[in-house]
């Protein structure tokens, strides 16, 4: 996917998601949290990264964008990244 993403043009949307209803009440573990990069025109997920429990979405976004090596692409993200 990084090779495909390197040739991508257009818009890529970055967003973090928590898996709904995945809280483990028995062990007290929080749900999975992922950061997704979505190629808007191609309607394709370019990548997902699991966010570490002791981290957050803001710290994970630069890692996945570096891994994908996007160039000449407009990146959109929610207000959390301003």
Buried (B, 14 or more C-beta within 10 A) or exposed (E): EEEEBEEBEEBBBBBBBBEEEEEEEEEEEEEEBBBBBBBEEBEBEBBEBEBEEEEBBEEBBEEBBEBBEBEEBEEEBEEEBE
